[in-house]
Amino acid sequence: MGSKSEPWATCPLKQEIRVSLWEPFVRSLTGGRPLQNYLTLYSPSLMDVKYFADTGLIEFDKLKQRYKGVVGVTFDTTAFAKATKLGLGRYEGLFPGNINEILTRGKKPYYNQLLEKFPFEAINLDYEDSIFSAGVSIPISEHVKALEKLFDIQNKQACQKFCLFFTTRAEHGQLRLSFLSQLGGHIDQNLHIAPRFGQAFYRAYRVNSAKDLLDSSYDDFATLGLIKLIVSMLSDCDYEVTNCSVSWLNRDVTGGGARLLHAAFIVEKSMVQSPMPAAIVGQYGRRKLGYHVRHLPLYLNSRATKGLTILKESTDREALQAKHGGNITRLLATTFQLKVPEHNGK
C-alpha cells in the first residue's frame, strides 16, 4: 500500500532508487536491450514500468497499447477490474491476489496462469512490510516461502540468469529477534568455512563476528544478513549471486521512521550443483562449503570503500526533488494512472 502522507510515485528518494539501483542492474543484465519479461507488484502509477520504458528497458507496444512482457500482481480487486478494462498502458498479464498466496498455495486459476509466464528476466518484489516482522507469530515468513517457490519455478523453467529486486522494512524493532539471531548464525558459519568471505568481512567492518557487527552497526548487520538469506535460498536451486548492491530509504519525516532496505541482485546458474537433497522450508540454504558466497567479497569490498547508501528525507529530499521532480511529473502524465489504492510502493 502507498504512504498516507506522500505516494511513493512522487517520492524523489524512491525515484533515486529506480535511477541509481534498479536501472543499472537491468542494463547490466540485458546490455541495454528491452527486458523480454518483467514480474512486478502492480501499483496504479506504474512508475517502475514507465521509468524502464522511458529508458528503453521495457518496450511499449503502440499497436496493442501495452507494455510488452510486463506481468503484474495486485491484491486489490478494484484495481484489477479497472486495469483490465482500460485499453491504454496495460500489462501483458495482470493477476488479482496476494503474490505470496498465489505462489505458495497454488491458488487456481491464477497460479497456473502465472506459471505460464515464467521464467522472468527481472523480478521486482517491492514489498513495503517486513520479510520477518516482529509482530507476526507464524514460524516461517510468507515472504520467505514465496521467495523459495519463485526461485524453484525459475530453476525448473531453466532460467540461466535473471535480475532480482527485493525490498523490506528493516529498521530497529521491525525484524523478529529470533530471525536476527538466525541471520547472525549464517554470517558466522560463512566466516568459518569461507576464508575470502572472512577476510573481506574484516576489511569492510573491522570486526570478526556477527555479534560484533550487530553491536557496532545494526544497518550493516541487517544488510549483510538479508543478502546472505537471499543468497542461501538461491543456492538451494543451484543459483549464485554474481553481483549485488543495496540502498536504504529512511522516511524520517513523513513515514514515521520507516526504513526500507532495497536490494538488487544479478543471479546466475551455479557452476557447482548442490550435492544435497532439497532443503526443508526454513533451513535457508545449503551452504555448499561456502561456494555460494564466493562473490560476496565483491559486495564487502564495495562496502569497505564506499560505505552504505542511506537516503534520508530529512537530508536528501530537497536535492533529490530538484534532481528528479521534473521527470517524475512527466512520467506520471504518461499513459494513465488508476485512481485506486496502491498495492505497494513503486
Rosetta silent file (secondary structure, phi, psi, omega in degrees, C-alpha in Angstrom):
SEQUENCE: MGSKSEPWATCPLKQEIRVSLWEPFVRSLTGGRPLQNYLTLYSPSLMDVKYFADTGLIEFDKLKQRYKGVVGVTFDTTAFAKATKLGLGRYEGLFPGNINEILTRGKKPYYNQLLEKFPFEAINLDYEDSIFSAGVSIPISEHVKALEKLFDIQNKQACQKFCLFFTTRAEHGQLRLSFLSQLGGHIDQNLHIAPRFGQAFYRAYRVNSAKDLLDSSYDDFATLGLIKLIVSMLSDCDYEVTNCSVSWLNRDVTGGGARLLHAAFIVEKSMVQSPMPAAIVGQYGRRKLGYHVRHLPLYLNSRATKGLTILKESTDREALQAKHGGNITRLLATTFQLKVPEHNGK
SCORE:     score description
SCORE:     0.000 S_00000001
   1 L     0.000  155.712 -177.960    0.000    0.000    0.000 S_00000001
   2 L   -82.673  166.116  177.715    1.143    3.533   -0.552 S_00000001
   3 L   -67.783  144.487  177.817    2.161    6.035    2.080 S_00000001
   4 L   -73.614  -23.520 -174.588   -0.637    8.052    3.645 S_00000001
   5 L   -96.221  -31.188 -179.901    1.473   11.195    3.529 S_00000001
   6 L  -156.461  121.633  178.665    3.090   11.008    0.109 S_00000001
   7 L   -59.139  141.777  177.313    2.558    8.444   -2.651 S_00000001
   8 H   -59.636  -27.355 -178.477    5.696    6.540   -3.486 S_00000001
   9 H   -58.633  -33.879 -177.024    5.071    7.501   -7.092 S_00000001
  10 H  -102.391    4.822 -177.470    6.009   11.116   -6.353 S_00000001
  11 L   -78.059  119.824 -178.987    8.732   10.416   -3.795 S_00000001
  12 H   -68.806  -25.539  176.409   12.107   11.658   -5.118 S_00000001
  13 H   -67.897  -39.375  177.751   14.000    9.236   -2.869 S_00000001
  14 H   -67.073  -36.743  177.514   12.169    6.324   -4.476 S_00000001
  15 H   -63.936  -35.691  176.511   12.954    7.732   -7.897 S_00000001
  16 H   -63.356  -35.313  175.229   16.623    7.771   -6.921 S_00000001
  17 H   -62.954  -45.421  179.762   16.316    4.036   -6.165 S_00000001
  18 H   -60.772  -42.605 -174.053   14.878    3.453   -9.640 S_00000001
  19 H   -76.010  -46.962 -169.567   17.604    5.522  -11.294 S_00000001
  20 H   -94.380  -18.719 -178.992   20.702    4.574   -9.289 S_00000001
  21 H  -113.866  -57.514 -173.484   19.964    0.990   -8.246 S_00000001
  22 H   -68.729  -49.160 -176.175   17.353   -0.705  -10.426 S_00000001
  23 H   -59.351  -47.129  179.914   18.245    0.709  -13.828 S_00000001
  24 H   -59.695  -34.340 -179.854   21.980   -0.140  -13.702 S_00000001
  25 H   -71.599  -41.928  176.599   21.228   -3.736  -12.752 S_00000001
  26 H   -64.219  -42.759 -179.459   18.709   -4.225  -15.559 S_00000001
  27 H   -63.788  -37.300  176.508   21.071   -2.563  -18.010 S_00000001
  28 H   -64.181  -38.278 -179.133   23.890   -4.837  -16.836 S_00000001
  29 H   -68.532  -46.076 -170.980   21.678   -7.880  -17.378 S_00000001
  30 H   -97.481  -11.845 -174.569   20.396   -7.015  -20.852 S_00000001
  31 L    73.981   14.266  178.667   23.225   -4.911  -22.249 S_00000001
  32 L   103.577  -12.597  177.223   20.711   -2.114  -22.807 S_00000001
  33 L   -74.966  162.308  176.952   18.084   -4.021  -24.801 S_00000001
  34 L   -64.729  147.544  173.631   14.484   -4.169  -23.502 S_00000001
  35 L   -61.931  140.835  175.306   13.610   -6.862  -20.994 S_00000001
  36 L   -72.911  -36.430  175.516   11.902   -9.855  -22.536 S_00000001
  37 L  -158.002  155.772 -170.731    9.669  -10.134  -19.488 S_00000001
  38 E  -150.017  124.188  177.695    9.319   -8.486  -16.090 S_00000001
  39 E  -103.534  128.025 -177.340    7.362   -9.523  -12.975 S_00000001
  40 E  -142.415  157.460  171.172    6.328   -6.714  -10.639 S_00000001
  41 E   -82.716  119.327 -171.716    3.906   -5.949   -7.827 S_00000001
  42 L   -64.378  134.646  168.402    1.308   -3.772   -9.510 S_00000001
  43 L  -131.549  143.538 -173.675    0.866   -0.155   -8.474 S_00000001
  44 L   -58.426  -30.763 -178.086   -1.604    2.197  -10.183 S_00000001
  45 L   -74.836  -19.565 -179.750    1.034    4.788  -11.067 S_00000001
  46 L    57.687   28.667 -169.840    3.121    2.185  -12.966 S_00000001
  47 H   -65.206  -36.622  178.340    6.206    4.220  -12.109 S_00000001
  48 H   -65.920  -42.599 -179.094    8.702    1.363  -12.246 S_00000001
  49 H   -68.412  -44.785  179.492    7.324    0.207  -15.611 S_00000001
  50 H   -61.318  -40.684 -178.643    7.075    3.732  -17.022 S_00000001
  51 H   -66.117  -45.357  178.356   10.609    4.524  -15.964 S_00000001
  52 H   -63.076  -37.057  177.187   12.039    1.371  -17.549 S_00000001
  53 H   -66.086  -39.444 -179.017   10.058    2.089  -20.712 S_00000001
  54 H   -65.363  -29.005 -179.296   11.336    5.661  -20.747 S_00000001
  55 L   -96.608    7.124  176.957   14.927    4.413  -20.552 S_00000001
  56 L    82.506   11.250 -176.762   14.431    1.784  -23.267 S_00000001
  57 L   -97.881   -7.248  168.784   14.491   -1.183  -20.895 S_00000001
  58 L  -134.413  138.791 -178.289   10.819   -2.080  -21.432 S_00000001
  59 L   -97.087  132.723  175.618    9.134   -1.879  -24.834 S_00000001
  60 E   -99.266  121.253  179.311    5.741   -0.261  -25.243 S_00000001
  61 E   -83.993  103.927 -175.937    3.643   -1.839  -27.994 S_00000001
  62 L   -68.475  -30.792 -179.171    1.820    1.139  -29.528 S_00000001
  63 L   -68.485  -47.646 -178.781   -0.422   -1.056  -31.651 S_00000001
  64 L   -90.387   -5.656  179.173   -1.707   -3.164  -28.760 S_00000001
  65 L    54.508   55.858  177.812   -1.293   -0.321  -26.253 S_00000001
  66 E  -154.303  158.873  176.827    0.518   -2.380  -23.668 S_00000001
  67 E   -85.064  119.143 -173.035    3.927   -2.826  -22.101 S_00000001
  68 E   -69.513  131.234  174.621    5.481   -5.915  -23.669 S_00000001
  69 E    77.736    2.618 -176.965    6.427   -8.741  -21.364 S_00000001
  70 E   -91.300  126.707  178.817    5.253   -6.996  -18.182 S_00000001
  71 E  -122.629  130.606 -179.550    3.315   -9.118  -15.696 S_00000001
  72 E  -123.990  157.564  174.325    1.845   -7.676  -12.506 S_00000001
  73 E  -128.194  131.147  178.539    0.086   -8.982   -9.422 S_00000001
  74 E  -133.413  134.434  178.083   -2.337   -6.858   -7.385 S_00000001
  75 L   -79.733  -13.072 -175.391   -4.283   -7.778   -4.266 S_00000001
  76 L   -88.597  111.755 -176.008   -6.830   -5.014   -4.998 S_00000001
  77 H   -66.973  -30.294  177.181   -9.743   -6.448   -6.995 S_00000001
  78 H   -66.812  -43.247  177.469  -10.976   -2.970   -7.949 S_00000001
  79 H   -61.066  -41.372  179.586   -7.577   -2.126   -9.397 S_00000001
  80 H   -62.241  -46.416 -177.680   -7.607   -5.410  -11.280 S_00000001
  81 H   -63.565  -44.244 -178.659  -11.068   -4.794  -12.741 S_00000001
  82 H   -68.747  -40.132 -177.409  -10.305   -1.238  -13.857 S_00000001
  83 H   -65.422  -39.747 -177.387   -6.899   -2.118  -15.291 S_00000001
  84 H   -73.002  -19.606  178.888   -8.204   -4.969  -17.405 S_00000001
  85 H   -86.803  -21.774 -178.053  -10.940   -2.760  -18.901 S_00000001
  86 L   -78.487  143.108 -178.543   -8.601    0.038  -19.939 S_00000001
  87 L  -100.807    7.222 -176.343   -7.086   -0.123  -23.403 S_00000001
  88 L  -124.011  128.150  173.854   -4.087    2.124  -22.753 S_00000001
  89 L    73.414   24.626 -176.757   -0.873    1.221  -20.995 S_00000001
  90 E   -75.780  157.437  168.275   -1.882   -2.291  -19.964 S_00000001
  91 E   -78.669  161.870  173.372    0.422   -5.037  -18.778 S_00000001
  92 E   -72.303  -28.585  177.256    0.581   -8.242  -20.812 S_00000001
  93 E  -145.159  134.596  177.684   -0.575  -10.072  -17.727 S_00000001
  94 E  -140.067  125.860 -173.931   -2.244   -8.856  -14.538 S_00000001
  95 E  -122.122  135.727  177.510   -3.403  -11.197  -11.787 S_00000001
  96 E   -83.413  146.463  176.247   -5.534  -10.444   -8.725 S_00000001
  97 L   125.832  172.265  176.108   -4.449  -11.689   -5.342 S_00000001
  98 L   -83.095  123.847 -174.979   -1.573  -11.735   -2.909 S_00000001
  99 H   -60.889  -33.490  177.704    1.550  -12.886   -4.751 S_00000001
 100 H   -62.715  -45.425 -178.839    2.726  -14.825   -1.701 S_00000001
 101 H   -68.532  -39.596  179.024   -0.518  -16.774   -1.533 S_00000001
 102 H   -59.981  -43.958 -176.724   -0.642  -17.378   -5.282 S_00000001
 103 H   -74.372  -43.589 -171.509    2.870  -18.813   -5.262 S_00000001
 104 H   -87.505  -24.361 -177.788    2.819  -20.809   -2.033 S_00000001
 105 H  -107.643    0.464  178.234   -0.757  -22.094   -2.047 S_00000001
 106 L    58.983   40.064 -175.648   -1.105  -22.723   -5.764 S_00000001
 107 L   -60.902  120.353 -178.445   -4.248  -20.598   -5.886 S_00000001
 108 L   -94.568  150.381    1.024   -6.164  -21.532   -9.036 S_00000001
 109 L   -87.073   -0.286 -169.595   -6.626  -20.450  -11.735 S_00000001
 110 H   -69.036  -32.876  179.615   -4.101  -17.657  -11.197 S_00000001
 111 H   -61.350  -48.246 -179.220   -1.209  -19.882  -10.161 S_00000001
 112 H   -64.753  -37.903  179.077   -1.357  -21.890  -13.381 S_00000001
 113 H   -68.578  -40.734  177.618   -1.780  -18.741  -15.471 S_00000001
 114 H   -66.803  -38.635 -179.810    1.131  -17.030  -13.735 S_00000001
 115 H   -58.694  -34.299 -179.842    3.238  -20.160  -14.092 S_00000001
 116 L   -66.205  -19.207 -178.586    2.849  -19.945  -17.866 S_00000001
 117 L   -85.114  -16.186 -179.790    4.602  -16.547  -17.801 S_00000001
 118 L   -73.146  157.868   -3.385    7.800  -17.896  -16.231 S_00000001
 119 L   -82.995  162.622  179.765   10.747  -17.600  -16.382 S_00000001
 120 L  -109.509  143.812  174.849   11.300  -13.881  -15.911 S_00000001
 121 L   -76.684  -30.960  178.752   14.385  -11.865  -16.802 S_00000001
 122 E  -141.829  139.308 -178.890   13.700   -9.416  -13.985 S_00000001
 123 E  -130.160  127.945 -178.047   11.604   -9.751  -10.838 S_00000001
 124 E  -121.546  101.224  176.617   10.713   -6.806   -8.612 S_00000001
 125 E  -100.453   81.517 -174.000    9.313   -7.693   -5.188 S_00000001
 126 E   -91.560   64.319 -179.916    8.992   -4.161   -3.887 S_00000001
 127 L   -66.246  157.050  173.538    7.313   -5.012   -0.585 S_00000001
 128 L  -110.218  -10.212  178.509    6.559   -2.323    1.979 S_00000001
 129 L  -101.697 -169.270 -172.561    6.348   -4.606    5.010 S_00000001
 130 L   -98.267  144.006  179.262    8.985   -6.738    6.695 S_00000001
 131 L   -63.963  -30.721  179.049   10.292  -10.081    5.491 S_00000001
 132 L  -146.975   78.190 -171.947   10.098  -11.407    9.064 S_00000001
 133 E   -68.561  140.204  177.395    8.075   -8.986   11.164 S_00000001
 134 L   -64.115  -21.405 -177.759    8.445   -8.961   14.936 S_00000001
 135 L   -91.611    3.213 -178.626    4.652   -8.681   15.165 S_00000001
 136 L  -109.225  131.593 -173.289    3.881  -11.875   13.226 S_00000001
 137 L   -93.065  -10.481 -178.046    3.766  -15.190   15.091 S_00000001
 138 L   -62.813  141.856 -174.288    3.914  -17.617   12.151 S_00000001
 139 L   -66.461  -34.835 -179.515    7.125  -19.696   12.242 S_00000001
 140 L  -122.355  127.237 -178.781    8.069  -19.133    8.591 S_00000001
 141 L   -60.966  139.587  175.490    7.513  -15.816    6.850 S_00000001
 142 H   -63.533  -31.822  176.614    5.118  -15.849    3.883 S_00000001
 143 H   -64.526  -42.170  179.765    7.668  -13.720    2.038 S_00000001
 144 H   -64.030  -43.810  178.999   10.347  -16.365    2.597 S_00000001
 145 H   -61.356  -41.974 -179.277    8.040  -19.134    1.392 S_00000001
 146 H   -66.061  -40.312  177.988    7.150  -17.119   -1.709 S_00000001
 147 H   -61.788  -44.988  179.704   10.805  -16.424   -2.484 S_00000001
 148 H   -60.799  -41.797  179.338   11.686  -20.097   -2.208 S_00000001
 149 H   -66.841  -42.164 -179.313    8.822  -21.019   -4.525 S_00000001
 150 H   -61.759  -44.895  179.493    9.717  -18.293   -7.000 S_00000001
 151 H   -65.180  -36.288  178.776   13.357  -19.418   -7.184 S_00000001
 152 H   -64.323  -42.125  179.620   12.242  -23.018   -7.600 S_00000001
 153 H   -66.362  -44.558  177.481    9.978  -22.111  -10.544 S_00000001
 154 H   -55.217  -42.863 -179.107   12.729  -20.056  -12.196 S_00000001
 155 H   -65.608  -46.927 -178.029   15.017  -23.078  -11.855 S_00000001
 156 H   -67.378  -24.024  176.109   12.505  -25.578  -13.194 S_00000001
 157 L   -88.703   11.057  174.243   11.865  -23.294  -16.168 S_00000001
 158 L    62.454   34.782  175.440   15.617  -23.467  -16.920 S_00000001
 159 L   -72.858  125.109 -176.528   16.279  -19.778  -16.308 S_00000001
 160 L   -92.203  -26.558 -175.907   20.040  -19.263  -16.534 S_00000001
 161 E  -159.164  135.393  177.075   20.295  -15.628  -15.452 S_00000001
 162 E  -155.107  168.056 -179.984   17.958  -13.011  -14.046 S_00000001
 163 E  -109.302  133.477 -179.615   17.777   -9.795  -12.075 S_00000001
 164 E  -123.365  128.928  170.755   16.072   -9.700   -8.670 S_00000001
 165 E  -113.553  134.539 -177.949   14.930   -6.622   -6.739 S_00000001
 166 E  -140.420  132.226 -178.702   13.756   -7.113   -3.170 S_00000001
 167 E  -124.839  138.840  175.927   12.532   -4.538   -0.652 S_00000001
 168 E  -149.863  145.344  168.144   11.787   -4.981    3.039 S_00000001
 169 E   -69.323  137.172 -173.942   11.278   -2.803    6.098 S_00000001
 170 L  -148.328   21.810 -179.865   14.230   -3.471    8.355 S_00000001
 171 L   -72.388  169.010  178.490   14.543   -0.752   10.990 S_00000001
 172 L   -51.549  132.300  177.914   15.187   -1.495   14.662 S_00000001
 173 L    86.189   -9.135 -178.123   12.255   -3.413   16.149 S_00000001
 174 L   -86.299  -36.269 -179.161   10.816   -4.379   12.773 S_00000001
 175 E   -93.314  139.709 -179.248   12.610   -7.712   12.358 S_00000001
 176 L   -61.255  139.345 -178.329   11.944  -10.579   14.753 S_00000001
 177 H   -60.403  -40.006  179.508   14.758  -11.163   17.271 S_00000001
 178 H   -65.190  -32.233  177.604   14.906  -14.878   16.514 S_00000001
 179 H   -69.230  -43.489  176.925   15.256  -14.038   12.829 S_00000001
 180 H   -60.310  -40.212  178.136   18.133  -11.643   13.542 S_00000001
 181 H   -62.438  -40.924  179.192   19.790  -14.384   15.593 S_00000001
 182 H   -66.380  -40.098  176.094   19.449  -16.807   12.709 S_00000001
 183 H   -59.827  -42.539  178.672   20.922  -14.268   10.284 S_00000001
 184 H   -62.473  -38.752  177.925   23.870  -13.857   12.623 S_00000001
 185 H   -61.882  -39.575  179.251   24.367  -17.606   12.750 S_00000001
 186 H   -67.511  -38.108  177.499   24.581  -17.800    8.968 S_00000001
 187 H   -62.685  -46.887 -179.165   27.140  -14.998    8.871 S_00000001
 188 H   -62.587  -38.303  178.172   29.307  -16.731   11.489 S_00000001
 189 H   -60.083  -43.321 -179.674   29.112  -20.044    9.647 S_00000001
 190 H   -70.920  -29.361  175.210   30.428  -18.432    6.495 S_00000001
 191 H   -62.487  -30.442 -178.658   33.191  -16.696    8.417 S_00000001
 192 H   -84.524  -33.890 -171.750   34.411  -20.159    9.412 S_00000001
 193 H  -103.530   -9.268 -177.049   34.052  -22.002    6.095 S_00000001
 194 L  -128.503   91.813 -175.861   34.847  -19.271    3.538 S_00000001
 195 H   -55.789  -42.573 -179.037   38.240  -17.600    4.161 S_00000001
 196 H   -64.164  -37.056  175.665   37.864  -14.994    1.400 S_00000001
 197 H   -62.454  -45.680 -179.122   34.490  -14.010    2.821 S_00000001
 198 H   -62.376  -41.232  179.132   36.029  -13.688    6.280 S_00000001
 199 H   -65.128  -44.731  179.276   38.900  -11.534    5.054 S_00000001
 200 H   -66.799  -35.406  177.129   36.571   -9.215    3.126 S_00000001
 201 H   -58.884  -46.296 -179.086   34.220   -9.094    6.134 S_00000001
 202 H   -67.460  -40.728  179.052   37.003   -7.800    8.361 S_00000001
 203 H   -61.527  -36.762 -177.183   38.173   -5.244    5.788 S_00000001
 204 H   -75.815  -38.864 -168.745   34.620   -3.896    5.478 S_00000001
 205 H  -118.910  -15.361 -178.500   33.633   -3.781    9.148 S_00000001
 206 L    60.318   32.533  172.175   36.802   -4.169   11.258 S_00000001
 207 L  -135.122  169.165 -172.675   35.119   -6.801   13.425 S_00000001
 208 L  -119.887    4.778 -178.784   35.383  -10.593   13.488 S_00000001
 209 L  -151.035  162.794  178.380   31.886  -11.885   14.273 S_00000001
 210 H   -63.591  -39.530  179.927   28.228  -11.282   13.555 S_00000001
 211 H   -62.144  -42.827  179.277   27.597  -10.220   17.158 S_00000001
 212 H   -64.183  -36.442  178.159   30.343   -7.623   16.986 S_00000001
 213 H   -66.383  -43.235  178.477   28.878   -6.330   13.728 S_00000001
 214 H   -61.089  -40.830 -179.395   25.403   -6.089   15.241 S_00000001
 215 H   -67.950  -31.970 -174.927   26.806   -4.202   18.233 S_00000001
 216 H   -92.142  -31.568 -176.860   28.742   -1.765   16.044 S_00000001
 217 L  -157.348   98.919  178.265   26.321   -1.215   13.135 S_00000001
 218 H   -59.981  -41.268 -178.156   22.769   -2.540   13.018 S_00000001
 219 H   -59.427  -44.744  179.118   22.340   -1.281    9.442 S_00000001
 220 H   -66.168  -39.843  179.337   25.364   -3.234    8.223 S_00000001
 221 H   -62.666  -49.717 -179.236   24.279   -6.339   10.122 S_00000001
 222 H   -62.327  -40.259 -179.749   20.743   -6.259    8.726 S_00000001
 223 H   -61.942  -54.440 -177.311   22.036   -5.562    5.224 S_00000001
 224 H   -65.573  -39.527  179.937   24.563   -8.396    5.153 S_00000001
 225 H   -62.064  -43.037 -179.439   22.243  -10.812    6.936 S_00000001
 226 H   -71.690  -36.021  173.116   19.409  -10.259    4.459 S_00000001
 227 H   -60.757  -45.987  179.512   21.779  -10.510    1.493 S_00000001
 228 H   -60.917  -37.979  178.512   23.073  -13.782    2.916 S_00000001
 229 H   -60.288  -49.274  179.863   19.495  -15.040    3.336 S_00000001
 230 H   -62.461  -45.041  179.782   18.666  -14.407   -0.331 S_00000001
 231 H   -59.538  -42.360 -178.733   21.974  -15.904   -1.471 S_00000001
 232 H   -66.704  -41.999  178.636   21.397  -19.020    0.613 S_00000001
 233 H   -65.866  -38.737  176.860   17.866  -19.572   -0.666 S_00000001
 234 H   -63.189  -35.880 -179.369   19.054  -19.146   -4.240 S_00000001
 235 H   -64.503  -25.652  176.590   21.762  -21.738   -3.636 S_00000001
 236 L   -62.066  -24.575  178.328   19.030  -24.271   -2.855 S_00000001
 237 L  -107.167   20.255  178.212   18.111  -24.025   -6.523 S_00000001
 238 L    60.641   38.021  170.649   21.748  -24.066   -7.659 S_00000001
 239 E  -108.768  154.920  170.790   21.860  -20.332   -8.299 S_00000001
 240 E  -133.991  153.042  178.414   24.548  -17.933   -7.164 S_00000001
 241 E   -91.395  120.433 -179.179   24.604  -14.153   -6.883 S_00000001
 242 E   -98.051  -12.747  174.747   27.313  -12.627   -9.082 S_00000001
 243 E  -158.899  143.013  175.784   26.568   -9.017   -8.173 S_00000001
 244 E  -153.099  153.842  177.802   24.527   -7.243   -5.538 S_00000001
 245 E  -153.357  159.532 -176.973   24.025   -3.748   -4.186 S_00000001
 246 E  -139.327  155.561  170.097   21.747   -2.083   -1.650 S_00000001
 247 E  -142.406  133.569  173.602   20.224    1.275   -0.785 S_00000001
 248 E   -92.817  143.336  174.871   18.371    2.213    2.374 S_00000001
 249 E  -122.836  115.456 -173.940   15.445    4.640    2.214 S_00000001
 250 E  -107.109  109.768  177.659   14.715    6.374    5.512 S_00000001
 251 E   -90.355   70.854 -174.545   11.310    8.063    5.827 S_00000001
 252 L   -86.278   -0.113  177.579   12.300   10.003    8.914 S_00000001
 253 L  -113.029  -56.328 -173.863    9.954   12.933    8.178 S_00000001
 254 L  -104.306  -10.637 -172.369    6.704   11.690    6.623 S_00000001
 255 L  -109.361   18.622  176.811    6.901    7.932    7.108 S_00000001
 256 L    64.822   25.532  178.843    7.007    7.515   10.865 S_00000001
 257 L    84.580    7.211  178.851   10.613    6.394   10.820 S_00000001
 258 E   -61.014  135.603 -179.779   10.063    3.543    8.369 S_00000001
 259 E  -128.186  117.643 -175.497   13.367    2.382    6.901 S_00000001
 260 E  -109.907  128.386  176.009   13.284    0.226    3.788 S_00000001
 261 E   -92.454  120.012  177.029   16.206   -1.825    2.550 S_00000001
 262 E  -104.696  120.447 -179.591   16.278   -2.096   -1.255 S_00000001
 263 E  -118.814  141.746  178.188   18.497   -4.893   -2.554 S_00000001
 264 E  -126.042  138.276 -175.886   19.396   -5.688   -6.155 S_00000001
 265 E  -135.766  140.990  162.123   20.937   -8.949   -7.370 S_00000001
 266 E  -100.619  122.392 -173.465   22.254  -10.438  -10.582 S_00000001
 267 E  -114.260  131.401  179.871   21.512  -14.162  -10.301 S_00000001
 268 E  -133.427  154.064  177.218   23.159  -16.845  -12.432 S_00000001
 269 E   -62.452  132.904 -176.602   23.064  -20.608  -12.609 S_00000001
 270 L   -74.194  147.801  176.407   25.825  -22.023  -10.441 S_00000001
 271 L   -77.087  -16.445 -178.307   28.724  -23.952  -11.940 S_00000001
 272 L  -115.959  119.034  178.106   28.583  -26.347   -8.986 S_00000001
 273 L   -76.490  141.787  179.386   25.485  -28.446   -8.424 S_00000001
 274 L   -66.083  132.412  179.234   24.416  -28.930   -4.827 S_00000001
 275 L   -83.048   -0.515 -172.283   25.303  -32.419   -3.570 S_00000001
 276 L  -107.341  156.532  177.146   22.486  -32.342   -1.023 S_00000001
 277 L   -68.683  170.620 -177.325   18.768  -33.150   -1.339 S_00000001
 278 L   -55.229  138.511 -177.913   16.132  -30.451   -1.460 S_00000001
 279 L   -75.386  151.159  172.819   16.110  -28.265    1.626 S_00000001
 280 L   -78.869  138.865  179.680   13.216  -28.164    4.055 S_00000001
 281 L   -54.029  129.527  179.549   11.470  -24.799    4.033 S_00000001
 282 L   106.164  -13.130  178.252   13.027  -22.661    6.733 S_00000001
 283 L   -79.029  -17.906  174.282   16.568  -24.007    6.559 S_00000001
 284 L    58.358   43.729  166.501   17.509  -21.008    4.383 S_00000001
 285 L   107.702  142.047  172.816   20.014  -22.634    2.140 S_00000001
 286 L   -96.770  128.619 -164.461   22.563  -25.375    1.800 S_00000001
 287 L   -78.545  -15.006  177.498   25.953  -23.817    2.243 S_00000001
 288 H    50.075   37.830  179.059   27.907  -25.856   -0.338 S_00000001
 289 H    53.965   35.164  174.617   31.033  -25.383    1.772 S_00000001
 290 H    86.621   -1.432 -175.452   30.927  -21.671    1.157 S_00000001
 291 H   -62.932  -37.294 -174.137   30.859  -21.832   -2.645 S_00000001
 292 H   -70.583  -12.454  178.044   27.622  -19.885   -2.933 S_00000001
 293 H  -104.078   14.927 -173.917   29.147  -16.854   -1.152 S_00000001
 294 L   -65.766  -21.112  178.486   32.235  -16.704   -3.342 S_00000001
 295 L   -94.441   -9.409 -177.270   31.052  -13.465   -4.975 S_00000001
 296 H   -64.752  -28.260  173.580   30.015  -11.712   -1.741 S_00000001
 297 H   -55.416  -26.133  176.236   33.529  -10.341   -1.152 S_00000001
 298 H   -62.785  -43.040  176.613   32.780   -8.062   -4.119 S_00000001
 299 H   -65.461  -44.420 -177.643   29.934   -6.501   -2.113 S_00000001
 300 H   -64.612  -37.467  176.727   32.065   -6.352    1.035 S_00000001
 301 H   -64.773  -39.318  176.756   34.925   -4.699   -0.826 S_00000001
 302 H   -64.920  -41.209  178.049   32.497   -2.116   -2.187 S_00000001
 303 H   -61.710  -37.846 -178.317   31.141   -1.558    1.317 S_00000001
 304 H   -65.368  -33.170 -175.656   34.688   -1.045    2.600 S_00000001
 305 H   -95.599  -30.988 -173.153   35.393    1.703    0.071 S_00000001
 306 H  -111.239  -19.274 -174.948   32.017    3.387   -0.403 S_00000001
 307 L    77.162 -177.908  177.728   30.041    2.739    2.757 S_00000001
 308 L   -82.993  142.938  172.474   26.288    2.168    2.885 S_00000001
 309 L   -88.649  114.818 -179.602   23.944    4.190    0.696 S_00000001
 310 E  -127.229  114.237  178.168   21.303    5.674    3.005 S_00000001
 311 E   -96.584  125.857 -177.764   18.768    8.135    1.601 S_00000001
 312 E  -121.389  135.181  177.524   17.021   10.242    4.249 S_00000001
 313 H   -57.942  -42.154 -173.502   14.049   12.522    3.782 S_00000001
 314 H   -64.976  -27.758 -175.534   15.409   14.996    6.292 S_00000001
 315 H  -115.620  -21.645 -171.123   18.706   15.499    4.471 S_00000001
 316 H  -115.446  -14.007 -172.081   18.232   14.324    0.882 S_00000001
 317 H   -63.215  -43.752 -175.764   14.676   15.073   -0.189 S_00000001
 318 H   -61.936  -46.888 -179.505   15.201   18.652   -1.316 S_00000001
 319 H   -66.105  -39.986 -179.111   18.203   17.864   -3.516 S_00000001
 320 H   -72.337  -29.293  174.385   16.589   14.755   -4.982 S_00000001
 321 H   -65.148  -41.263  177.355   13.378   16.674   -5.692 S_00000001
 322 H   -64.891  -34.806 -178.371   15.422   19.163   -7.689 S_00000001
 323 H   -75.208  -41.829 -170.107   17.128   16.274   -9.492 S_00000001
 324 H  -113.808  -11.778 -171.213   14.078   14.107  -10.248 S_00000001
 325 H   -55.008  -45.111 -179.181   10.966   16.255   -9.772 S_00000001
 326 H   -63.402  -40.769 -179.944   10.525   17.193  -13.437 S_00000001
 327 H   -69.393  -37.653  177.240   10.944   13.625  -14.629 S_00000001
 328 H   -60.256  -46.963  179.491    8.519   12.311  -12.004 S_00000001
 329 H   -60.481  -42.727 -179.456    5.853   14.776  -13.169 S_00000001
 330 H   -65.719  -42.475 -179.051    6.422   13.846  -16.806 S_00000001
 331 H   -67.587  -38.159  178.603    6.254   10.094  -16.133 S_00000001
 332 H   -62.707  -30.486 -179.488    3.089   10.424  -14.079 S_00000001
 333 L   -81.903   -7.758 -178.603    1.442   12.171  -17.017 S_00000001
 334 L   -78.641  136.325 -178.704    2.387    9.342  -19.388 S_00000001
 335 L    52.899 -105.865 -174.717   -0.471    6.993  -20.437 S_00000001
 336 L  -148.493  165.562  172.957   -2.679    6.746  -17.373 S_00000001
 337 L  -135.705  118.558 -179.516   -2.801    6.454  -13.617 S_00000001
 338 L   -72.831  133.362 -178.955   -5.564    4.432  -11.999 S_00000001
 339 L   -89.970   67.116  179.226   -7.187    6.212   -9.069 S_00000001
 340 L  -136.322  162.145 -178.854   -7.268    3.198   -6.767 S_00000001
 341 L   -58.168  140.508  179.845   -5.290    2.253   -3.643 S_00000001
 342 L   -74.180  147.492  175.200   -1.710    1.242   -4.400 S_00000001
 343 L   -79.684  -37.218 -176.681   -0.598   -2.342   -3.876 S_00000001
 344 L  -151.708 -159.324 -167.657    2.934   -1.377   -2.992 S_00000001
 345 L   -94.932    5.346 -172.684    5.473    1.384   -3.150 S_00000001
 346 L   -82.785    0.000    0.000    6.526    1.723   -6.787 S_00000001
